[in-house]
């Protein structure tokens, strides 16, 4: 069973940038389509960005043009580069496979956008 550990979150001002990392362990990483998800207080967790095993990407409309997902298969790591962040980006960010594995959710990393 693959496990994920997210890192890189923190407090950032509106308009700032942040880079999140997600390290995978326990299985073959390169075959998985991966996704970054987020959950804001009082809201359901939702997909914000996805990347296929071949490197094709897709984004939620709310982050398109501001966030970039990428992956390094040799390091078994998925990244989320966040730019021009907004207060509404405040959430706990998680990574998982594109069709999430129920038992693979990590602790997430908190991103807070505030001045």
Secondary structure as GFF3:
##gff-version 3
##sequence-region A 1 115
A	DSSP	beta_strand	3	7	.	.	.	ID=ss1
A	DSSP	beta_strand	10	12	.	.	.	ID=ss2
A	DSSP	beta_strand	18	25	.	.	.	ID=ss3
A	DSSP	beta_strand	34	39	.	.	.	ID=ss4
A	DSSP	beta_strand	46	51	.	.	.	ID=ss5
A	DSSP	beta_strand	57	59	.	.	.	ID=ss6
A	DSSP	beta_strand	67	72	.	.	.	ID=ss7
A	DSSP	three_ten_helix	73	75	.	.	.	ID=ss8
A	DSSP	beta_strand	77	82	.	.	.	ID=ss9
A	DSSP	three_ten_helix	87	89	.	.	.	ID=ss10
A	DSSP	beta_strand	91	97	.	.	.	ID=ss11
A	DSSP	three_ten_helix	102	104	.	.	.	ID=ss12
A	DSSP	beta_strand	109	113	.	.	.	ID=ss13
###
